[in-house]
Amino acid sequence: MKIIQYTIILCLTSFACFAQVGIGNTDPKASLDITASNQAAPANTDGILIPRIDAFPSTNPTVDQKGMLVYLTTFDGTNPSGFYYWTGGAWTTTKNIYTSSNGIIESSKNFRLGGSLTSDTAINFDTRSLTFRVGTSSSSFNVSSNGPTVFRIGNGYSNNTTFGQDTYWKDGSTSGTTLGRFYGSSSGIFELYNSGSPSVRLITSGTSYFSNCNLAIGTTGSGSSYRLNAHASSTNYVANFQQLGTGSSAEGVSIRLTDISPMTNHRYLSFFRNETIEAGKITGNAFGNGVNYSTTSDRRLKMNIENITNALGVLDQIQPQLYEYISFPGPKEYGFIAQDLQLVYPQAVSGSPDSDPYKNPMMVDYGKLTPILTASVKELYQEVLNLKKENETLLERLNNLVQLEARLSALEQHNSTPN
C-alpha cells in the first residue's frame, strides 16, 4: 500500500501529466477528482488538508504563486486564523466573502443592508449621495444633491434634523397632489395647499394668510360660519391689536363690509354674553349710509318696569364741567367728573375711586344719561303744558274782564247822557 502511495506522489511531483486523475473513482471529471469514501455518510477523514501555517512566510510569494491557498492556524499580527490566498500582492482571507460588517448583514451567504455602522459610509449615485456618519456627538444621516446636503437627520447633540432645500408633502406618493410646502431663502415660508393651491401661508417677513378655511385658537372647533374663532380660559384678553406706529396717520382696527349699502341686518360687530345671547351690536342703518349702535332693550327681557320721576331733581344735581386733561393740557372739553356723577347717577359710571387712574380710571357712559335727560325733557314739557293751560285760563279771564270793562264803560256813558 505504501508503494502505491509513493508511486502516486512521485507521479504528481516528478512528471508532467496531462491526464485526469481520479482518487476514489475510476472516471475523474476534472484534472483532479477526489471522491469521498461514502458520499451519503462520509468519514471524518474524507477531504483535503490544505497546508497549515502558524505564520505567513517572512518572504512573500511571487506572482507565480497567485491563487495559492493556505490555512493560518492562529493570529499572525492582526490577521485571525482562517483560510488565506495569495492575490499576487497580499494575503487575503476568504472570510471577506462571508463576513458582514459596517451596516451589512449576511444570511445564508446572502448579503443585505442592516446591522450597525462602524465607520462613516457613503452611497453615491450620479451627483447624489447618502452619507452615514458615525460618532457619539456627530452621527447623522445625510442626503446630498449636487454637493450641498439637502436633508439631515441628526442625533440631537450637535446635529439636528435639517432640511436644506424646498420641502414638499405630497398625497400618497412623491408624484401626488401637493399638500404642503416649506421653503424660502432669507425668510421662511410654510404653506398648506387645498386642491393644488396654497390655502394657508405663514411667512416670517411678508404677508401671512388663511384663505378659504377657518382658524380656531384655543379650541378644537371653529364653527362653520366663523373664519376666526378664538377662545381663552384665563382672565386675560382673547386678542390684542396694537398699532406700533406713532405718526398722525397711524390707525387701529378696520372692520369692512363689501356690500355698498349695508342695512340694519348687516352686522359690523356683535357682542354676546353666555356665548349665544346677543347683548349689543353695530350695524348699518336704515338708509345704508351710516351705522347704528344698539344695545339690548327688549321689553320681554325686563321686569318691575316703572316710570322715572323727579328727573329734573336728579338732573339739577348733575354738574357739567369744563376741564383739561393733565396729559394733554390746553384743549378744553365739556363733560362730567366721574366721581361726582357717581354720587348722583351711578348707572352711568364704572370703576372705583380707589383704583389706579393710569391703569383703571373711572369712566362715564354718556349714552346712559339719555334716559334721565329724556325724562327731564318730558317733565319740562309737562310743565310747559301746565303753564300753557294756566296761560289759556288767564287769557280767558282777561278777555272776560276786558268785555266787562267795555260793558261798564258803555253803561257809564249811557247814564251820563242827558234825557
C-alpha positions as CSV (number, residue, x, y, z in Angstrom):
1,M,0.0,0.0,0.0
2,K,2.8,2.4,0.8
3,I,4.4,1.6,-2.6
4,I,1.2,2.7,-4.4
5,Q,1.1,5.9,-2.3
6,Y,4.7,6.7,-3.1
7,T,4.1,6.0,-6.7
8,I,1.2,8.4,-6.9
9,I,3.2,11.1,-5.1
10,L,6.1,10.6,-7.4
11,C,3.8,10.9,-10.5
12,L,2.3,14.1,-9.1
13,T,5.6,15.7,-8.2
14,S,8.1,14.5,-10.8
15,F,6.3,14.1,-14.1
16,A,4.3,16.4,-16.3
17,C,1.0,14.7,-16.6
18,F,-1.9,16.0,-18.8
19,A,-4.3,13.2,-18.0
20,Q,-7.2,13.5,-15.5
21,V,-6.5,11.9,-12.1
22,G,-9.2,10.2,-10.0
23,I,-8.9,9.3,-6.3
24,G,-11.6,7.1,-5.0
25,N,-13.1,6.8,-8.5
26,T,-12.3,5.4,-12.0
27,D,-13.9,8.1,-14.0
28,P,-12.5,11.5,-13.0
29,K,-14.4,14.6,-14.2
30,A,-11.6,17.1,-13.7
31,S,-7.9,17.3,-13.6
32,L,-8.1,16.1,-10.0
33,D,-11.3,14.4,-8.9
34,I,-11.5,13.1,-5.3
35,T,-14.5,11.1,-4.2
36,A,-15.4,10.6,-0.5
37,S,-15.4,7.1,0.8
38,N,-19.1,7.4,1.3
39,Q,-20.9,10.5,-0.1
40,A,-24.0,9.9,1.9
41,A,-22.2,9.1,5.1
42,P,-18.6,10.4,4.8
43,A,-15.9,9.6,7.2
44,N,-14.3,12.2,9.4
45,T,-11.1,11.9,7.3
46,D,-12.7,12.5,3.9
47,G,-11.4,15.7,2.5
48,I,-8.2,17.6,1.6
49,L,-5.9,19.2,4.1
50,I,-4.6,22.5,2.8
51,P,-1.1,23.4,4.0
52,R,-1.3,24.7,7.6
53,I,0.9,27.5,8.8
54,D,1.4,29.3,12.1
55,A,2.6,32.5,10.5
56,F,2.9,33.9,7.0
57,P,6.2,33.4,5.2
58,S,8.8,36.0,6.1
59,T,9.3,36.4,2.3
60,N,6.2,36.9,0.3
61,P,5.4,34.6,-2.6
62,T,5.6,36.0,-6.2
63,V,3.0,36.3,-9.0
64,D,3.8,32.7,-9.8
65,Q,2.1,31.7,-6.6
66,K,-1.0,33.9,-7.3
67,G,-4.0,31.9,-6.0
68,M,-2.0,29.7,-3.6
69,L,-4.2,28.7,-0.6
70,V,-3.0,28.2,3.0
71,Y,-4.7,27.9,6.4
72,L,-3.4,30.1,9.2
73,T,-3.8,28.2,12.5
74,T,-3.6,31.2,14.8
75,F,-3.3,35.0,14.9
76,D,-0.5,36.5,13.0
77,G,-0.4,40.2,13.9
78,T,-3.9,41.4,13.3
79,N,-4.8,38.5,11.0
80,P,-7.1,36.0,12.6
81,S,-6.9,32.3,11.9
82,G,-8.6,31.0,8.7
83,F,-8.1,30.4,5.0
84,Y,-5.9,32.9,3.1
85,Y,-5.0,33.1,-0.6
86,W,-2.2,35.0,-2.3
87,T,-3.6,37.6,-4.6
88,G,-0.2,38.3,-6.2
89,G,0.5,41.2,-3.9
90,A,-1.0,40.4,-0.5
91,W,-2.5,37.6,1.7
92,T,-6.3,37.9,1.7
93,T,-8.6,36.0,3.9
94,T,-11.5,34.1,2.4
95,K,-13.6,35.3,5.4
96,N,-14.2,38.6,3.5
97,I,-16.6,36.6,1.3
98,Y,-18.7,35.5,4.2
99,T,-18.1,38.1,7.0
100,S,-20.5,41.1,7.2
101,S,-19.8,44.4,8.9
102,N,-20.4,48.1,8.8
103,G,-24.1,48.0,8.1
104,I,-24.1,44.8,6.0
105,I,-25.6,41.6,7.3
106,E,-25.3,38.0,5.9
107,S,-27.9,35.3,6.0
108,S,-27.3,32.0,4.2
109,K,-24.5,33.7,2.3
110,N,-26.9,36.4,1.0
111,F,-25.9,40.0,1.9
112,R,-28.2,42.9,2.5
113,L,-28.2,46.3,4.3
114,G,-28.7,46.1,8.0
115,G,-26.8,45.8,11.3
116,S,-24.7,48.5,12.9
117,L,-22.4,51.0,11.1
118,T,-18.8,51.1,12.4
119,S,-17.5,53.8,10.2
120,D,-18.6,56.7,8.0
121,T,-20.3,55.3,4.9
122,A,-21.4,56.9,1.7
123,I,-23.6,55.5,-1.1
124,N,-23.2,57.6,-4.2
125,F,-25.4,57.7,-7.3
126,D,-24.6,60.2,-10.1
127,T,-24.4,63.6,-8.3
128,R,-26.5,62.4,-5.3
129,S,-25.3,60.6,-2.3
130,L,-26.5,59.1,1.0
131,T,-24.0,59.5,3.8
132,F,-24.0,57.8,7.2
133,R,-21.8,59.5,9.8
134,V,-20.8,57.6,12.9
135,G,-19.9,59.2,16.3
136,T,-21.2,60.0,19.7
137,S,-21.9,63.7,19.1
138,S,-21.7,63.9,15.3
139,S,-23.6,60.9,13.9
140,S,-26.1,61.7,11.3
141,F,-27.8,60.6,8.1
142,N,-27.3,63.0,5.2
143,V,-28.8,63.2,1.7
144,S,-26.8,65.3,-0.7
145,S,-27.6,66.6,-4.2
146,N,-25.0,68.2,-6.4
147,G,-22.8,68.7,-3.4
148,P,-24.8,70.5,-0.7
149,T,-26.6,68.5,2.0
150,V,-30.3,68.9,1.4
151,F,-31.6,66.7,4.2
152,R,-30.1,65.6,7.5
153,I,-31.3,63.5,10.4
154,G,-29.1,64.4,13.4
155,N,-28.6,62.7,16.8
156,G,-29.8,65.6,18.9
157,Y,-26.3,66.6,20.1
158,S,-24.6,69.0,17.6
159,N,-26.5,67.8,14.6
160,N,-30.3,68.4,14.5
161,T,-32.7,67.2,11.8
162,T,-32.3,69.7,8.9
163,F,-33.9,70.3,5.5
164,G,-31.6,72.1,3.2
165,Q,-33.9,72.8,0.2
166,D,-37.6,73.3,-0.6
167,T,-39.6,70.6,1.1
168,Y,-42.9,69.2,-0.2
169,W,-45.5,67.0,1.3
170,K,-47.5,65.0,-1.3
171,D,-50.7,63.0,-1.3
172,G,-50.0,59.2,-1.4
173,S,-46.7,59.4,-3.3
174,T,-43.9,61.8,-4.4
175,S,-45.9,62.5,-7.6
176,G,-49.2,63.1,-5.8
177,T,-51.0,66.3,-5.2
178,T,-49.1,68.8,-3.2
179,L,-50.4,69.1,0.4
180,G,-47.8,71.3,1.9
181,R,-44.5,73.1,1.2
182,F,-41.7,74.6,3.3
183,Y,-39.3,76.8,1.5
184,G,-37.7,80.3,1.4
185,S,-34.4,82.0,1.1
186,S,-33.8,84.7,3.7
187,S,-37.4,84.3,5.0
188,G,-39.0,81.0,6.0
189,I,-42.3,80.3,4.2
190,F,-44.7,77.5,5.2
191,E,-47.7,76.7,3.0
192,L,-50.7,74.3,3.3
193,Y,-52.5,73.5,0.0
194,N,-56.1,73.0,-0.9
195,S,-56.8,71.4,-4.3
196,G,-53.3,72.2,-5.5
197,S,-53.2,75.8,-4.5
198,P,-51.9,77.5,-1.2
199,S,-54.7,78.0,1.3
200,V,-52.6,78.8,4.3
201,R,-49.3,80.7,4.3
202,L,-47.1,81.6,7.3
203,I,-44.1,83.8,6.5
204,T,-41.5,85.4,8.8
205,S,-41.3,88.6,6.7
206,G,-44.2,89.4,4.5
207,T,-47.9,88.7,4.4
208,S,-49.3,85.5,6.1
209,Y,-52.8,84.5,5.3
210,F,-55.6,81.9,5.8
211,S,-57.7,81.6,2.6
212,N,-60.9,79.5,2.2
213,C,-60.5,77.9,5.6
214,N,-61.5,78.5,9.2
215,L,-59.0,79.2,12.0
216,A,-59.6,78.2,15.7
217,I,-57.4,79.5,18.5
218,G,-57.8,78.0,22.0
219,T,-60.4,75.5,20.8
220,T,-60.7,72.5,18.5
221,G,-63.9,73.5,16.9
222,S,-64.3,76.6,14.7
223,G,-68.0,76.6,13.7
224,S,-68.9,76.6,10.0
225,S,-69.8,80.3,9.9
226,Y,-66.6,81.6,11.7
227,R,-63.4,82.3,9.7
228,L,-61.7,83.0,13.1
229,N,-62.8,81.5,16.4
230,A,-60.6,82.4,19.4
231,H,-61.2,81.1,22.9
232,A,-59.4,81.8,26.2
233,S,-59.9,80.3,29.6
234,S,-57.9,82.9,31.6
235,T,-58.9,86.4,32.7
236,N,-56.7,88.0,30.1
237,Y,-57.9,89.4,26.8
238,V,-58.6,86.9,24.0
239,A,-56.9,89.2,21.4
240,N,-54.8,92.3,21.3
241,F,-54.4,94.7,18.4
242,Q,-51.7,97.2,18.7
243,Q,-50.5,99.8,16.2
244,L,-46.8,100.4,16.8
245,G,-46.7,103.4,14.6
246,T,-47.0,106.8,16.3
247,G,-47.5,109.1,13.3
248,S,-50.6,111.2,12.6
249,S,-51.8,108.6,10.1
250,A,-51.4,105.5,12.4
251,E,-54.7,103.7,12.7
252,G,-56.1,100.8,14.6
253,V,-58.6,98.2,13.5
254,S,-60.7,98.4,10.3
255,I,-64.0,96.5,10.0
256,R,-65.3,96.4,6.5
257,L,-68.4,95.0,4.6
258,T,-68.3,94.5,0.9
259,D,-71.9,95.5,0.5
260,I,-72.2,99.1,-0.8
261,S,-75.3,99.9,1.3
262,P,-75.2,97.7,4.4
263,M,-78.6,98.0,6.2
264,T,-79.6,97.2,9.8
265,N,-79.4,93.4,9.1
266,H,-75.7,93.8,8.2
267,R,-73.6,93.5,11.4
268,Y,-70.2,95.2,11.6
269,L,-69.7,94.0,15.2
270,S,-71.8,91.9,17.7
271,F,-71.5,91.5,21.4
272,F,-72.6,88.3,23.2
273,R,-72.9,87.1,26.7
274,N,-73.1,83.4,27.8
275,E,-71.8,82.6,24.3
276,T,-75.1,82.8,22.4
277,I,-77.1,85.7,23.9
278,E,-76.6,88.9,21.9
279,A,-76.2,92.0,24.2
280,G,-75.4,94.6,21.6
281,K,-74.3,95.3,18.0
282,I,-73.0,97.8,15.5
283,T,-74.9,97.5,12.2
284,G,-75.7,99.5,9.1
285,N,-78.5,102.0,9.4
286,A,-81.9,102.0,7.6
287,F,-80.6,104.1,4.7
288,G,-77.4,102.1,4.2
289,N,-75.1,105.1,4.6
290,G,-74.2,105.0,8.3
291,V,-74.1,102.8,11.4
292,N,-76.4,102.1,14.3
293,Y,-75.1,101.4,17.8
294,S,-77.6,99.1,19.6
295,T,-77.8,97.5,23.0
296,T,-80.3,95.1,24.4
297,S,-83.6,96.8,25.4
298,D,-86.4,94.2,24.7
299,R,-89.5,94.6,27.0
300,R,-89.7,90.8,27.1
301,L,-86.4,90.7,28.9
302,K,-87.4,93.2,31.6
303,M,-89.4,93.3,34.8
304,N,-90.5,95.7,37.6
305,I,-90.9,98.5,34.9
306,E,-91.6,101.9,36.4
307,N,-91.7,105.5,35.1
308,I,-88.9,107.8,36.1
309,T,-89.9,110.5,38.5
310,N,-88.1,113.6,39.8
311,A,-85.8,113.5,36.7
312,L,-85.4,117.3,36.9
313,G,-84.4,116.9,40.6
314,V,-81.7,114.4,39.6
315,L,-80.6,116.5,36.6
316,D,-80.3,119.5,38.8
317,Q,-77.7,117.7,40.9
318,I,-75.6,116.8,37.9
319,Q,-73.0,119.4,37.3
320,P,-71.4,119.7,33.8
321,Q,-67.8,120.9,33.8
322,L,-65.3,122.4,31.5
323,Y,-61.8,121.0,32.0
324,E,-58.4,120.0,30.6
325,Y,-56.6,116.6,30.7
326,I,-53.3,116.6,32.7
327,S,-51.6,114.6,29.9
328,F,-53.0,117.0,27.2
329,P,-53.0,120.5,28.7
330,G,-54.5,123.3,26.7
331,P,-57.6,122.0,24.9
332,K,-60.8,122.5,26.8
333,E,-63.5,119.8,26.9
334,Y,-67.1,119.7,28.2
335,G,-68.1,116.7,30.3
336,F,-68.7,115.3,33.7
337,I,-66.4,114.3,36.6
338,A,-67.0,110.5,37.2
339,Q,-66.6,110.7,40.9
340,D,-69.2,113.5,41.2
341,L,-71.6,111.8,38.7
342,Q,-71.4,108.5,40.6
343,L,-72.9,110.1,43.7
344,V,-75.9,111.3,41.8
345,Y,-76.3,108.9,38.8
346,P,-74.2,105.8,39.4
347,Q,-75.8,104.0,36.4
348,A,-73.6,105.9,34.0
349,V,-70.3,105.4,35.9
350,S,-67.9,102.5,36.0
351,G,-64.7,102.0,38.0
352,S,-63.7,102.7,41.6
353,P,-62.3,105.9,43.1
354,D,-59.7,103.8,44.8
355,S,-58.2,102.3,41.6
356,D,-55.0,103.4,39.8
357,P,-56.2,106.2,37.4
358,Y,-53.5,105.4,34.9
359,K,-54.3,101.7,34.7
360,N,-58.0,101.5,35.6
361,P,-59.5,105.0,35.5
362,M,-63.2,105.7,36.3
363,M,-65.3,106.1,33.2
364,V,-68.6,107.6,32.2
365,D,-71.0,106.1,29.6
366,Y,-72.6,109.2,28.2
367,G,-75.2,107.2,26.5
368,K,-76.6,106.1,29.9
369,L,-77.6,109.8,30.5
370,T,-80.1,109.6,27.7
371,P,-83.0,108.2,29.9
372,I,-82.6,110.8,32.6
373,L,-82.3,113.6,30.1
374,T,-85.4,112.3,28.2
375,A,-87.3,112.1,31.5
376,S,-86.3,115.6,32.4
377,V,-87.4,116.9,29.0
378,K,-90.7,115.2,29.4
379,E,-91.1,116.8,32.9
380,L,-90.2,120.1,31.4
381,Y,-92.7,119.5,28.6
382,Q,-95.4,118.7,31.1
383,E,-94.7,121.9,33.0
384,V,-94.9,123.8,29.7
385,L,-98.2,122.2,29.0
386,N,-99.4,123.1,32.5
387,L,-98.2,126.7,32.1
388,K,-99.8,126.8,28.7
389,K,-103.1,125.7,30.2
390,E,-102.8,128.2,33.0
391,N,-102.0,130.9,30.5
392,E,-105.1,130.0,28.4
393,T,-107.2,130.2,31.5
394,L,-105.7,133.6,32.4
395,L,-106.2,134.8,28.8
396,E,-109.8,133.7,29.0
397,R,-110.3,135.6,32.3
398,L,-108.5,138.6,30.9
399,N,-110.9,138.6,27.9
400,N,-113.8,138.4,30.2
401,L,-112.5,141.3,32.2
402,V,-112.0,143.3,29.0
403,Q,-115.5,142.6,27.9
404,L,-116.8,143.5,31.4
405,E,-114.9,146.7,31.3
406,A,-116.3,147.6,27.9
407,R,-119.8,147.0,29.2
408,L,-119.2,149.1,32.3
409,S,-117.8,151.9,30.1
410,A,-120.8,151.8,27.8
411,L,-123.2,151.8,30.8
412,E,-121.4,154.8,32.3
413,Q,-121.7,156.7,29.0
414,H,-125.3,156.0,28.7
415,N,-126.0,157.2,32.2
416,S,-124.1,160.4,31.7
417,T,-126.1,161.4,28.6
418,P,-129.0,163.9,29.4
419,N,-132.5,162.8,28.5
